[in-house]
């Protein structure tokens, strides 16, 4: 088993990667994607998609990993597409259940002043879900979720 990379994802964020880049770049090598391509692909997802405060970038990164892991790349394979959408919905629902939202500005409490989850926690949660669901059985379990992440 590989050592968990949850902490590594947050270290990337501390070094200047945006939330989406932090998640995707941590696991892209397992999916035959270069880090340079992952950085470029996820660049506009900062700040809740292009700074709009909408869908959390860490979650967007997780969903991109789900597509890379699950899709067979055949645009005509509707069952494969459905499977990937179902997987994405499972990940989305777990993320929302943990955090109360999937919207960046709500997670950060920008409009209400009530922070639901800071970026490091969202990144850790997305990384946990990647390891638990997308890469099940490959990584050692990581420490339980904490509010302080």
N, C-alpha and C positions, 0 to 999 in steps of 0.2 A: 504494500500500500504506500501511496505517496503521502508526504506530510501535507497537512491542510495549507492552503494558500490564502485563507481569509485575511490574515494579518498582512500578507504581502500586498493584497489589493488596497488596503488602507495606507500602506507605506507609499504606494504609487501616488495616491491622492496627495499625501503630504509633500511629495516631490513635484507636484504641479499638474499631474494628470487630472482631467475632469472626472466626474463620477462614472460616466459611461466608459471612458477610456480605462479607468482603474479596473473595472470589472472585466472588460473584454480582453485587455492586454494581459491580464493575469492568467487567462485560460486559452488564449488564441492558439498557442503552440500545440495544444491537444487536438485542435481542429484544423491543422494544416493551414493556418493563417499567420502571416508574418506580423510581428508587433508593429512594424511601420504601416502596414495596411490597416491594422486595427486602430492605430492612432488616427489615421486619416479618416477612416470610415465613421468613427465616433466623435469627431471633433465638434460637430455642430449640435451635439446633444447636451452640451453644457448648460447648466442653469434651467433644467426642465425643458429641454428642446429649444435650442437657439436663444437661450436667455428669456424665454417666455414664461417660465414658472409652471409650465404644464407638466406632462408626465415625467416622473423622476428619471434622471439620466442613468442611475445605477440599475433601475428596473429595465430601461430601454436596452442597456448593455446585456443584461441577463436574457432578455427576449431575443436579442440578436444571436447570442450563444445557442439558444434553443433552436433557432432556425438552422444555424450551421450544423448543429449536432443531429437534428432529427430529419431535416428535409433531404430528399434524394435529388433535388435540383431539377426535377421534371415538371415543367409548367402544366403539362397535361394530366398529371397524376393528382386527381382531386382528392382521393382518399389519403394520400400522403400529405397534402396540404391541410386537410381536415385534422389529421393527426398532429401536425405541428401547431395549428391554431388551438387545439384542445390542450396540448402541453403548455403552450403559452398562457392560456387562461388559468390552468392549474397554478402556474408560477405566480401570475398576477394576483390571483385570489389569496394565495398564502402570504405574499408580500403585504397585501392590503390588510389581511387579518392580523398580521404582526404589528403593523404600523398605523392603522386607522385611515390610511389614504395612499394613493399612488401619485398624488399631485405634489410637485416640488414646493410650490409656495405654501401649500397647506402643511406639508411635513415640516417646513422651516418656520411656520407660524408667521409668515410675512404680513398677513392681513389681520390675524386675530391676536398675535402676540403669544399664542400658545404653541410652543414647539412640540410637535408630535415625535419627530426623530431627526437628528442632525445628519449631515452627509456621511460621516464615518459609520454611523449605525446603518444607514441605508446601503452603503457599499458592503458592509459586513453581511447584512441580510441577503443581499443579492448573491454574494460569494457563497454563503452557506447554502442557499437554494441551488446554486450551480453544482456544488459538491454533493448535496444530498439527492438531488433529482437527476440532473443531467449527467453527472459523473458518478453515479451511485456505485459504491464498492471500490472506487479507485483511491479515495482519500481517507486518511484517518479522520475520525470525528474531531471537530473543533470545539472549543469551549462553548458552553451555553450562552445564549443571547444575554446581553446586559443593557440596561438603560443608558449607561455611560459611554457606550461605543460611539 
